[in-house]
Amino acid sequence: MQRKTCLLLTLFTTTLLLAAEPQARADEPAGKQTARPNILFIMSDDHAYQAMSCYGSNRNQTPNIDRLANEGMRFDRCFVTNSICGPARAVILTGKYSHLNGFRRNGNQFNPDQQTVAKLLQRAGYQTAVIGKWHLGTTPTGFDYWHVLQGQGPYYNPWMHTTDGEVHHTGYTTDIITDQTLKWLQEKRDDSKPFFLMYQHKAPHRNWQPNPKHMRKYDDVEIPEPETFWDDYEGRTAPAREQEMTVATHLSPSDLKFLIPGHLTKEQEQAFIKAYREKNDAFREAKLTGKERTRWQYQRYVKDYLRCIDSVDENVGRVLDYLDASGLSKNTIVIYTSDQGWYLGEHGWYDKRWMYEESFRTPLLVRWPGHIEPGSVTNAMALNLDFAETFLEIAGEKVPSDMQGTSLIPILKGKQPEDWRKSVYYRYYEYPSVHMVRQHHGVRTERYKLIRFKTRDNQVQDGPEAWELFDLEKDPHELRSVYGDPDYDTIAADLKQELARLREQYLDKEP
């Protein structure tokens, strides 16, 4: 009798302890998992950190996105492994470099059978969804729900792939993606489960078509030109001079809105004509040439780009407002980033691809109530390679040993480990292709950056024309390579060793 009584007491005590545990185990019934944080991942396409007021922009204001910085953490050194749209998305899903996940360049197709963070979270009991831009060439897998653009998708009236078939929308794509995100949160979300939602914008991707209500914004403003706008590339190797992405020469009539885009309703077309005809006529009458023409093209390009970001910021605000109003914000970690950085006239360029800082570095803001000190800033070197591992640790799940990044949770909690990375590895593959940026790879440390370029016919080369070395403390704009300078010979040798070490660490055996 005494033994039975003891056994009953033990079982009763154990039951109480289990009931008091955080409801975070994947093998528990779905209704008992809601204490695990929801994860809302917001990604825009080509959003430069220079075009966010929380990063000190002198061009525009992003008050809604800034809320995440004010209420969470801003990363000032978050980098990408491969600065191009599709490959960046594949890295985020897999936690692996491009040479392992198989998606090296746009035009590749993502292998849907491989391990992804969405599949792992789905198995762990999370409800998973992706809404907006997908751009991986295959049907999403690992998601309970998807509502994604077909390819790049247009800025207006998009057709979208969904779990229920194709759907055609009328309206502005940035608004539509947000409408569908809110609809999922309000109507399709299973409130007995935590969710992992990827809310991904097309904007501000080329060719920067604004919402009609923003088409005249900035008309009476002159956007500042960056310090390096008139860069002559004399301080670097041939690849910097051979590219095809200058504001002066390579913007198309479509980019500059001399052509009215397709996919428009009559009302939308009239809005475009009204907004741009007068400015186009004035440009033709002025017959601008040389630097005056380049300056005009810069203003035309950058204002449309910023108008697209204004819509992204407004729509991020709509989602954040819903999280607050519904009470979801208390247990939802919100991440805002871009698939890579972007050139807003720096070095005279638009686009991305390079290991130079503006395209190599991406914005990253994270809000996690009760875990992140509001308004905090970190210089810890992070990578988009780390995102999948971070999501898994948030969910209380084990990170697979074949993932190559490191969870950012210690950084988010203000506890940077002593052994945190001191260098990052980069590799770009897409050549010959649009913009003609040569294949290259390299290593960045706290102070230095070493880059190695292939030849025009994609052969491995050595010598002065193959390498660039920058002292980022003395030359933050990367205008003068010091490779070959005797004062930097030891540093160059050390960086080459570090580059070799990182290639071995990340299993990159390709020439």
Beta strands, then each sheet from edge to edge (+ up, - down):
strand 1: 38-44
strand 2: 73-75
strand 3: 78-79
strand 4: 127-132
strand 5: 145-149
strand 6: 159-162
strand 7: 165-168
strand 8: 195-200
strand 9: 332-338
strand 10: 364-367
strand 11: 376-378
strand 12: 382-383
strand 13: 423-428
strand 14: 440-445
strand 15: 448-453
strand 16: 467-471
sheet 1: 7+ 6- 5+ 4+ 8+ 1+ 9+ 10- 2+ 11+
sheet 2: 3+ 12+
sheet 3: 13+ 14- 15+ 16-
end
